[in-house]
Amino acid sequence: MMDANILDRIGNTPLVRLDRVARGLPVPVYGKCEFLNPGGSIKDRIALAIVNDAERRGVLRPGMTLVEATAGNTGVGLALVANLRGYKLACVMPEKMSVDKRAALGAEVIITPNALPHDPRNFRRVAERLAVERGWFLTDQFGSPANSRVHEQTTGPEIVAQLGAQVGAFVCGVGTGGTITGVGRYLKTHAPGARIVLADPIGSRLAHLVDPRQPDYDTGYKVEGIGGSEPPVILDLSVIDEAERVSDDESFAMTIRLIREEGLLVGGSSGTAVAAALRVAARGDVSGPVVAILADSWDRYFSTPWMRVDS
């Protein structure tokens, strides 16, 4: 069947077995290749879903400007959708994010300080203010129910269809919380017994919120797009069974291994998820395969120090 346009290629991503980095473990570990979406990340799914939802509700009209607070990937996904649907786009990004992400397909990019959530300089607060002041449409990836819903309707069912109902565990980080919430809800119903595991950077508070026995950290870290000091609105903590904390060094070392040993051209948060997934698989207390989200592509990290390693 012929596609209407590139947006029809969003989703239905491959699931690949990690034979080398997971060699010798009691259960297999798979990577869900979200970096193979047209815009290079899992955020293509929510970009299209949020715009479709807003159009259906009549709150997004032709010629309007979209504005989003983004670590970069949602901005790229929204740029794809906006370019094809005839909208303008402004992306508000914290300065922490790699410069590679700033060339977001013609969108206006506004850089903010790395401010805490309640600081008016925080990227989310700036996006909210611009939407009010300029009459832009706030796509609101952190609060839109369409975010988690698209993962419950697509990503979760894809995993079950690819593996069958015997999923041992699902592992991913939290940016907006949409992926782990939507997939977690689907698996709880359709793959009973699957463990839902948060992979959280050391420095983020989210692991502590899942499991109060974890340290209550709120400090800086280098992995982009996941973690935070407070739970996003759409994150449903009740679907998460446990949390694994992963250091920057472990995340980046695993990402380089995925690139070199598995041929998977992924970014840093994929290393976080896989490092956590290997621990879960190694424990021997899950009875089926472990699935980790490979969230985005390496091409948005070429300028980062961790990517420039000796060959």
RAUR-V943317 format. One line per field, one symbol per residue. ss: DSSP state (2 for helix, 1 for strand, 0 for the rest). phi: phi as a letter, one per 20 degrees, with the letter a starting at -180 (. if undefined). A space follows every 10 residues. Layout:
BEGIN
ss->???
phi->???
END
This chain:
BEGIN
ss->0000022220 0000111000 0000000011 1112220000 1022222222 2222222000 0000111110 0022222222 2222200111 1111000022 2200000111 1100000000 0022222222 2222001100 0000222222 2222222222 2220001111 1100000222 2222222222 0000111111 1000022222 0000000000 0000000000 0000002220 0111110222 2222222222 2200010222 2222222222 2220000011 1111011222 0000000000 0
phi->.fffafffef nlefddeefe fdfnefcfcd deeffefgen bffgffgfff fgffffemed cgnfdecbeb fpfffffffg fffeendebc ddcffgffff ffeelnffdd edfeefgeff eggfffffff fffdmeeffl ffcfffffff ffecffgfff ffdnfeefbc cbecdenfff fffgfffged cgnfedceec ffpeefffff cgffgeebcf bdfdncnreb ffgefdffee eacdecfgff fffffffffe edmdedefff ffffgfffff fffnddecfd ddeefbeffe cgeegffedf e
END
